[in-house]
Amino acid sequence: MFSYLMFFDNKVSASFPKNPLAAGFNDEKISKHIKAIYTFNRVNGYSKLSFYQKNSWESLVQDIDI
């Protein structure tokens, strides 16, 4: 089971995904406010921080395994 933490640039822009199992947004309006996503799976210890220079719509993802 994966857990996701989404980091937005401000609390007014925060939104809950329509598909919480994938925790993904395909909406430009929302994606322009996502700065980072932390993914964790406590079953196997998978842990990764994905972050963006500007936002998830306009920047390439950079990943750090934690």
C-alpha positions as CSV (number, residue, x, y, z in Angstrom):
1,M,0.0,0.0,0.0
2,F,1.4,3.3,-1.0
3,S,1.0,6.6,0.9
4,Y,1.4,9.9,-0.8
5,L,2.0,13.4,0.6
6,M,1.4,16.2,-1.8
7,F,3.1,19.6,-1.2
8,F,1.4,22.6,-2.8
9,D,2.8,26.1,-3.1
10,N,-0.1,27.5,-0.9
11,K,-2.9,26.0,1.1
12,V,-5.6,27.7,-1.0
13,S,-4.5,25.6,-4.0
14,A,-4.4,22.2,-2.2
15,S,-6.7,19.6,-3.7
16,F,-7.6,16.0,-3.2
17,P,-7.1,13.7,-6.3
18,K,-10.1,12.1,-8.0
19,N,-8.2,8.8,-8.0
20,P,-6.5,8.6,-4.6
21,L,-4.9,5.2,-5.4
22,A,-2.7,6.8,-8.1
23,A,-2.5,10.2,-6.4
24,G,-2.1,11.8,-9.8
25,F,-3.4,15.0,-11.3
26,N,-3.8,15.6,-15.0
27,D,-5.3,19.0,-14.5
28,E,-3.1,21.9,-15.5
29,K,-4.8,24.2,-12.9
30,I,-3.9,22.0,-10.0
31,S,-0.6,20.7,-11.3
32,K,0.8,24.2,-11.5
33,H,0.7,24.4,-7.7
34,I,2.3,21.0,-6.9
35,K,5.9,21.5,-5.7
36,A,6.7,18.0,-4.4
37,I,5.3,14.5,-3.8
38,Y,6.5,12.1,-1.1
39,T,5.7,8.4,-1.8
40,F,6.0,5.8,0.9
41,N,5.2,2.1,1.1
42,R,5.5,0.7,4.7
43,V,5.3,-2.9,3.5
44,N,8.6,-2.9,1.6
45,G,10.1,0.3,2.9
46,Y,10.0,2.2,-0.5
47,S,10.4,5.9,0.1
48,K,11.0,8.6,-2.5
49,L,10.7,12.4,-2.7
50,S,9.8,13.8,-6.1
51,F,10.2,17.5,-6.4
52,Y,10.0,20.2,-9.2
53,Q,11.9,23.3,-9.9
54,K,8.8,25.4,-10.7
55,N,5.8,23.0,-10.5
56,S,4.7,19.5,-11.7
57,W,3.1,20.9,-14.9
58,E,6.1,23.0,-16.2
59,S,9.2,21.3,-14.7
60,L,10.9,17.9,-15.0
61,V,10.7,15.7,-11.9
62,Q,13.8,15.2,-9.8
63,D,13.8,12.2,-7.4
64,I,15.6,11.5,-4.2
65,D,15.4,8.0,-2.6
66,I,15.0,8.3,1.1
